[in-house]
Amino acid sequence: MNRPFNFSAGPAAMPLEVLQQAAAEMTDWQGSGMGVMEMSHRGKEFISIYEQAEADVRELLAVPANFKILFMQGGGLAENAIVPLNLSRGETVDVVVTGSWSEKSFKEASKYCTPHLAATGAETNFTTLPAPTQWQLSANAQYVHVCTNETIHGVEFHTLPDLKALGSDAPLVIDFSSHVLSRSVDWSKVGVAFGGAQKNIGPAGVTLVIVREDLLGHALKVCPSAFNYKTVAEHGSMYNTPPTYSIYMAGLTFQWLKRQGGVAAMEQQNIAKAKLLYDFLDNSSFYSNKVAHDCRSRMNVPFFLADESRNDAFLAGAKATGLLQLKGHKSVGGMRASIYNAMPIEGVQALVSYMQAFEKTQA
């Protein structure tokens, strides 16, 4: 089956095998006589789907036993409120601002606590990451928030900061929405990790939250019960009706990832895809990427044409070639290729070939 290559930043492309299996099971899941969207979330059929999904993601990410895996709702933006509601105790929290998403995190936290700007990449227009050794961490921060991959500006922390080595006892909270399952996670450095599903996990609707057990039970009194990590954990993510179909689709994606060789194999593929595209950009005078080499995202590659009056022609030609959704975010302009797990290397090869051909026609 020939399909266009979809470079959307999210909701993003999903593995074709996953979509085909979901289509085959749409009206009758494994002989149950029901589609997954029709099932009770407390029935044995859906419980089996949920338990398998939870077990698979724990295996894929090597999540330790002292972390709870929660399937919640609201996406990463909601977690910008849910995290301080659960962890801040209304006091000071440190936020490292490295782009648009962590800027939102800082602003949202101010409604529930006192966010402190520990570091920012604003002075370089978020094309670099502030070195952890230069962060100004608070002595009494309840947590330190980092967005480990910024989808708009295209910067990524390839190594998690070691807060203890920096003199902080605060737990590290990471928003890994746009690189979850693309690489391993060093859980010894993390207190909470959260991510919306719609980039590397599945369709929009479910938010994966992985929280260390000792961080449960500290929610503010105003925290809604459905957003209280302890309540959600105690009820196995069933305190309220969960996004059942999104969990099912995530589970199919987890199984697909296991068939690909797991996260380690996927990381090597992602490194190869990113290198192919960045190497081309670096050797072109027609296109450019402005992000510092040491923090370039493997997932989201923003780039610009030297003559931006040709942007519309570039996008029209790309669409005609079967390369979709390459327009950059409105806040930064230019182009952006999101090359998540489901994007095969053939898609990146097709993009590079088109970019070479377009450059020749414009010479």
Secondary structure, 3 states (H helix, E strand, C coil): CCCCEECCCCCCCCCHHHHHHHHHCCCCCCCCCCCHHHCCCCCHHHHHHHHHHHHHHHHHCCCCCCEEEEEECCHHHHHHHHHHHHHCCCCEEEEEECCHHHHHHHHHHCCCCEEEEEEECHHHCCCCCCCHHHCCCCCCCCCEEEECEECCCCEECCCCCCCCCCCCCCCEEEECCCCCCCCCCCHHHCCEEEEECCCCCCCCCCEEEEEEHHHCCCCCCCCCHHHCHHHHHHCCCCCCCCCHHHHHHHHHHHHHHHHCCHHHHHHHHHHHHHHHHHHHHHCCCCEECCCCHHHECCCEEEEEECCHHHHHHHHHHHHHHCEECCECCCCCCCEEEECCCCCCHHHHHHHHHHHHHHHHHHC
